[in-house]
């Protein structure tokens, strides 16, 4: 579960960085906020879907 959530955030960041690079705009930093949101969303996914995913 944590793997899927992490890949979602990483994929979104990479696509955003690619589009900003193509437009010659400054690329956003991969800060601690991403780690906090990933941890919170992973915990929420585990709580909500622990019975469905085994």
C-alpha positions in Angstrom: 0.0 0.0 0.0 2.8 2.4 0.9 4.5 1.5 -2.3 1.5 2.6 -4.4 1.0 5.9 -2.6 4.7 6.7 -2.8 4.8 6.0 -6.5 1.8 8.2 -7.0 3.5 11.2 -5.4 6.8 10.4 -7.1 5.1 10.1 -10.5 3.2 13.4 -10.0 6.4 15.2 -9.0 8.4 13.8 -12.0 5.7 14.8 -14.5 5.4 18.2 -13.0 9.2 18.7 -13.1 9.3 17.5 -16.7 6.6 20.0 -17.7 8.4 22.8 -15.8 11.7 21.9 -17.5 10.0 22.0 -21.0 8.6 25.4 -20.2 12.0 26.7 -18.9 10.5 27.5 -15.5 12.2 26.8 -12.1 11.7 23.2 -10.9 10.0 22.8 -7.5 12.0 21.3 -4.7 11.1 17.8 -3.4 10.7 19.0 0.2 9.7 17.5 3.5 6.0 18.2 2.7 6.0 15.4 0.1 7.2 13.0 2.8 4.6 14.2 5.3 1.8 13.9 2.8 3.0 10.5 1.7 3.1 9.2 5.3 -0.3 10.6 6.1 -1.9 9.3 2.9 -0.2 5.9 3.4 -1.6 5.6 6.9 -5.0 6.6 5.7 -4.9 4.0 2.8 -3.8 1.3 5.3 -6.7 2.1 7.6 -9.3 2.3 4.8 -8.2 -0.6 2.7 -6.5 -3.1 5.1 -9.4 -5.6 4.7 -9.4 -5.4 0.9 -5.7 -5.7 0.2 -3.9 -8.8 1.6 
